[in-house]
Amino acid sequence: MAVLIGSARIDENGRAHGGKAGDQTGKEVSTQNWYKHSKGWVVLRAKDPIKAAKIAQAMRAACVNDNIGYDQYQNQTLWNAVKDKGYDPAKATVKCETDCARLVRVCCAYAGIMARDFYTATEAAYLMDTGEFVKFTSSKYTSQDDYLGAGDILVTKTKGHTAVVLTNGDRYDGAVEEPSVPLGARILRNGSEGKDVEDLQRRLKAVGYNPGEIDGEYGPNTASAVKALQKDAHILVDGEFGPDSYAALLALEVEEDVPEAEDKPATGNVLISGGDAWLRTGPGTAYDKAGVAKSGDKLTYANEDNWVPVLAGGRILWVSGKYAKVVA
């Protein structure tokens, strides 16, 4: 049986704007069977299955609420109508309008996922920025509906259309989060996907190499950034991130961490105080958790900052300055 999807599609006149508010035909915002889009789908899956279920619930409510119509010029009126009602499309009691991307944003907000306002060309990037989604681009998810699940978000690779999956495919295996593979544990090359690729992209960008979008996909831009790193490090330039490239990246990160001020100590210990704290892969809560520093632990000092870099398990990781201080 075909998987069902829901979306805001077109106004009552078959146009992008200019019609009356609300769904005049019952098809402006409606369901249909999954189909293979000519521009190709990207699939975004909420990491939290409860949130995925709420995304699907919101889309179903929008598809049966005739107060919600389609109009690209009036696409914020649904958002404004329900923003004080928990972003629940079922509670849109006045005639209003949306478009495909803004309806998906409302569905995400109903699930507790708040993203910057987007349209289809920016949707995947802005939703991935929330940290709430896993992105699938392999044909297993994009060229058939067997592995899709309710709450999955479909968005075209380029500006076009977006929809929400409402029923499970025959081979849907649950809300699967990407495996947590630490950077350096495998060779990364074109086509690789995962959290370690996302970590690499963030760290390349931090030391001055542009990998393009931070999306966890090892594509041409990431390969180009790795080649630039390899060239500068005078190692084999093949665009694949292996042990030699990892060592080159670590060397640059150590250089970045050298304190400029003469009164900052170059060596010493970091005392974990104020309770246990997360070790993170970068200086902020947006970065992945890589372990726990226990209260009272002393770690090797790397640099003085609001977020304190420390050497732990052979890696440079970060701990909040609220929990750590540099001691002699």
C-alpha positions in Angstrom: 0.0 0.0 0.0 1.3 3.4 -0.9 2.5 5.7 1.8 0.3 8.8 2.4 1.8 12.3 2.5 0.3 15.7 3.3 1.2 19.2 2.1 0.0 22.6 1.1 -0.2 22.3 -2.7 -1.9 25.0 -4.8 -4.8 27.5 -4.5 -8.4 26.9 -5.8 -7.4 28.5 -9.2 -4.4 26.3 -9.7 -2.1 29.3 -9.0 0.4 30.2 -6.3 -1.5 33.2 -5.0 -4.5 35.4 -5.5 -7.3 33.1 -4.3 -9.6 33.4 -1.3 -8.5 32.6 2.2 -9.2 29.1 3.4 -9.4 25.9 1.4 -12.0 26.4 -1.3 -11.7 23.0 -2.9 -10.6 20.7 -0.1 -7.4 20.1 -2.1 -5.4 23.3 -1.4 -4.0 21.6 1.7 -4.5 17.9 1.4 -3.2 14.4 1.4 -2.0 12.2 -1.6 0.0 9.1 -2.2 3.8 9.4 -2.1 5.4 10.1 -5.4 8.9 10.4 -6.8 9.5 14.2 -7.3 11.3 15.2 -10.5 13.8 17.3 -8.5 14.5 14.5 -6.0 13.6 14.2 -2.4 15.8 14.7 0.7 14.3 13.1 3.9 14.6 14.7 7.3 13.6 12.4 10.2 13.1 13.7 13.8 15.4 12.0 16.2 12.7 12.0 18.8 9.9 9.6 17.8 7.4 11.5 19.9 8.1 14.7 18.0 7.9 12.8 14.7 4.4 11.7 15.6 3.4 15.2 16.5 4.7 16.5 13.1 2.5 14.0 11.4 -0.5 14.8 13.7 -0.2 18.5 12.9 -0.1 17.9 9.1 -3.2 15.6 9.3 -5.0 18.3 11.2 -4.1 20.9 8.6 -5.3 18.7 5.7 -8.8 18.4 7.2 -9.2 22.0 8.3 -10.9 23.9 5.6 -9.9 27.2 7.2 -6.4 26.7 5.9 -5.8 27.5 2.3 -2.8 28.0 0.0 -1.3 31.3 -1.0 2.4 32.1 -1.2 1.8 35.9 -0.7 -0.2 35.3 2.5 1.9 32.4 3.8 2.4 33.6 7.3 -1.3 34.0 8.2 -1.6 30.4 9.4 1.5 30.8 11.6 0.0 34.0 13.1 -3.4 32.4 13.6 -2.0 29.5 15.7 1.1 30.9 17.4 -0.8 31.5 20.6 -2.6 28.2 20.4 0.4 25.9 20.6 0.9 26.0 16.8 -1.9 23.5 16.4 -3.4 23.6 12.9 -6.7 22.1 14.3 -7.2 25.4 16.2 -7.1 27.6 13.2 -10.6 28.9 13.5 -10.3 31.8 11.0 -9.7 31.7 7.3 -6.0 31.8 6.7 -3.3 30.8 4.2 0.1 29.1 4.1 2.4 27.6 1.6 4.2 24.2 1.6 7.3 25.2 3.6 5.5 27.5 6.1 3.0 24.7 6.8 5.9 22.3 7.6 7.4 25.0 9.9 4.1 25.1 11.8 4.0 21.3 12.1 7.5 21.4 13.5 6.6 24.1 15.9 3.6 22.1 17.1 6.2 19.3 17.9 8.3 21.7 19.9 10.9 22.2 17.2 11.5 25.9 16.5 13.3 26.8 13.3 14.1 30.0 11.5 11.5 31.0 8.8 12.4 29.0 5.7 11.3 28.2 2.2 12.1 25.0 0.3 15.5 26.1 -0.8 16.7 26.7 2.8 14.4 24.3 4.6 16.8 21.3 5.0 19.7 23.5 6.2 17.5 25.4 8.7 15.9 22.3 10.1 19.3 20.6 10.4 20.5 23.6 12.3 18.0 22.8 15.1 19.9 19.6 15.9 16.5 17.7 15.9 16.8 15.8 12.6 18.7 13.2 10.8 19.1 13.7 7.1 18.8 10.9 4.6 19.8 11.2 0.9 20.4 7.6 -0.2 18.0 6.1 -2.7 16.7 3.8 0.0 14.8 6.7 1.5 14.5 9.1 -1.4 13.4 7.0 -4.4 10.9 4.7 -2.8 8.4 4.9 0.2 9.1 1.5 1.8 11.4 2.9 4.5 9.6 6.1 5.3 7.7 6.7 8.5 5.0 9.0 9.8 6.5 12.4 10.6 9.3 12.2 8.1 9.7 15.5 6.1 10.3 15.4 2.4 11.9 18.4 0.7 13.2 18.7 -2.8 17.0 19.0 -3.3 16.5 22.4 -4.9 13.7 24.9 -4.5 10.4 23.2 -5.2 8.1 21.4 -2.8 7.9 19.9 0.7 5.5 17.4 2.4 5.1 15.4 5.6 4.8 11.6 5.6 1.6 10.5 7.3 1.8 6.7 7.3 4.6 4.1 7.7 6.2 2.3 4.8 6.2 -1.5 4.8 9.9 -1.6 5.9 9.9 1.4 8.2 12.2 0.5 11.1 11.5 3.2 13.6 12.9 6.7 14.2 16.6 5.8 13.7 19.3 8.2 14.9 22.6 8.2 13.1 25.2 6.0 14.9 27.6 8.0 17.0 31.0 7.3 15.4 33.8 9.5 16.7 35.8 11.4 14.2 38.9 9.4 13.3 37.3 6.0 13.8 36.9 5.5 10.0 38.1 6.9 6.7 35.6 9.4 5.4 35.2 9.9 1.6 32.6 11.1 -0.9 29.2 9.7 0.1 30.0 9.2 3.8 27.3 10.4 6.2 27.0 10.8 9.9 27.8 12.7 13.0 31.6 12.3 12.5 31.2 14.0 9.1 29.3 16.8 10.7 32.1 17.1 13.4 34.7 17.2 10.7 32.9 19.9 8.8 32.6 22.1 12.0 36.3 21.6 12.8 37.4 22.3 9.3 35.5 25.5 9.3 36.9 26.5 12.7 40.5 26.3 11.3 39.8 28.2 8.1 38.7 25.6 5.6 35.2 26.0 4.1 33.3 22.6 3.8 30.1 24.3 2.7 26.9 23.4 4.6 27.3 21.7 7.9 25.0 18.8 7.1 26.8 15.6 7.9 27.2 14.7 4.3 30.7 14.2 2.8 30.2 15.8 -0.6 32.3 17.8 -3.1 32.6 20.9 -0.8 33.9 18.9 2.1 36.3 16.9 -0.1 37.6 20.2 -1.5 38.2 21.5 2.1 40.0 18.3 3.0 42.2 18.6 -0.1 43.1 22.1 0.8 44.1 20.9 4.3 46.1 18.0 2.8 47.9 20.4 0.4 48.9 22.8 3.2 50.0 19.9 5.4 52.1 18.4 2.5 50.5 15.0 2.7 48.7 12.9 0.0 46.0 15.1 -1.6 43.2 12.6 -2.4 40.2 14.3 -0.7 39.7 11.4 1.7 39.9 12.0 5.5 42.1 9.4 7.0 44.7 9.2 9.8 47.2 11.6 8.2 44.5 14.1 7.5 43.2 13.8 11.1 46.7 14.4 12.5 47.0 17.5 10.3 43.7 18.8 11.6 44.7 18.1 15.2 47.9 20.0 14.7 46.1 23.0 13.4 43.7 22.9 16.3 46.6 22.8 18.7 48.1 25.9 17.0 44.7 27.6 17.2 44.7 26.9 20.9 48.0 28.6 21.7 47.2 31.6 24.0 48.3 35.0 22.6 48.5 36.9 25.8 51.8 36.5 27.7 50.1 36.2 31.1 48.1 33.1 30.1 49.8 29.9 31.2 50.9 27.5 28.4 50.7 24.4 30.6 48.9 23.4 33.8 45.8 21.6 34.9 42.1 22.1 34.5 40.2 21.4 37.7 36.5 20.4 37.2 34.5 22.1 39.8 30.8 22.9 40.4 29.6 19.4 39.6 30.0 16.9 36.7 30.1 18.5 33.3 29.8 17.3 29.7 32.9 17.2 27.5 32.0 18.5 24.1 33.6 18.4 20.7 33.5 22.2 20.4 33.1 25.4 22.4 29.3 25.5 23.0 26.2 23.5 23.7 25.6 23.1 19.9 28.5 20.7 19.7 28.2 17.0 20.4 28.7 15.4 23.8 31.8 13.3 23.8 32.0 12.2 27.5 31.6 13.4 31.1 34.2 15.2 33.3 33.6 14.3 36.9 33.7 17.0 39.6 37.3 17.0 41.0 38.9 15.7 37.8 42.1 17.3 36.7 42.6 17.4 32.9 45.5 18.7 30.8 45.2 22.4 30.1 44.8 23.4 26.4 43.8 27.0 26.3 42.1 29.6 28.5 38.6 30.5 27.3 34.9 30.7 28.3 34.8 27.1 27.0 37.9 25.3 28.2 39.7 22.9 25.8 41.2 19.9 27.4 43.1 16.8 26.3 41.1 13.7 27.2 41.5 10.3 25.7 43.9 11.6 23.1 41.4 14.1 21.8 40.9 17.9 22.2 37.5 18.2 23.8 35.7 21.2 25.5 34.1 21.8 28.9 32.1 24.8 30.0 34.0 27.4 31.9 31.2 27.5 34.4 32.4 24.1 35.7 36.2 24.4 35.2 39.1 26.7 36.1 42.8 26.7 35.3 45.0 25.9 38.3 48.8 26.0 38.6 
